[in-house]
């Protein structure tokens, strides 16, 4: 269900509570140790999630300038990139103050649940990904088959929850400190905010310059909190 958002706020979708299996699926040949063990997670509270990553134009509604990684010709409705974890918090704080809503980053468990949209497959739509499904650059042989650049958000089909660009275009920050696996991970959908590798966050989704194995629903990697990458953005969430 699309939520009525305050004027100019990024559009959001209500994600219902539910239980799912988080982590790599058995038939996925690219699963690595950081995506295991697969485990049951119950999302206990419904939450709202941005239908797309935050765009350059939405960023400019809050601040006077874009991050330096945002090429002027790719601004507007393209995802904002080159944002550190602290930058995301600055945006979320400003947006929360303006709208009276406690916006935040999604947790890793929420992100994967929303990406899968109740589907247990390697990709949300099955076992393969094509350039018609998402914005990525290389095939599994390393041959360029994609556009090789950012695109405006929502250029590719939405998943079953009505979310765009969960895979491809930009990787996305989550609220979780990076842990190299799911041993001891919470089962209630909450973030892992202790232990692990302080100063590093889990990122999700894969990006425009990646290949399909990085755009899997269970793929995860890390970024230092200070990262200003041209393929890393974020989307907003809040607890309902």
C-alpha angles and dihedrals in degrees: 000000000000111000126224103248129199115267111294094000115134112270113259138197127214110239112202125226116264149137126259142158110260121206140033119342120230096244093054109102092193097059112126134194092265089066094054153133095039107223143174117262125187114204097212100187128043114243138191121236131190111258088225138012114279109278132222091250091052090050091051091054087067104033140034099237143025125243111269092248090066106095109217092231090055098046126100110062095005118107115271109247136179091059120143122215088259089052090056090052091050090053093045092049092050093046092047091051091050098045102031091235125120099238119186142159116277118255118246091251092050091047095053092043090052092045093051092045088203093312119129096200131112091256123022090252100041139285102325139046128212132190087257090063102050145351109269132134114216136046119223090273091059094251115140110245101151137072098269095221144068117280131203111274121269095028090127131055120286121238124244091280092054095254121144130208096010084141121040134357093073137005111237134226118236129195095246126107108234117267119176094231143354101270106133093006116155115260097207099072095257124138125264102237101162135057120009117084110331113217092033128091134200114251128196145191110044124245150242093278097048137088129242097269087066093049095063119126092243098043113122136171139163138253128189111250088245095056116133099183125168090226100047125090138139146230129217131246140177135186115254 
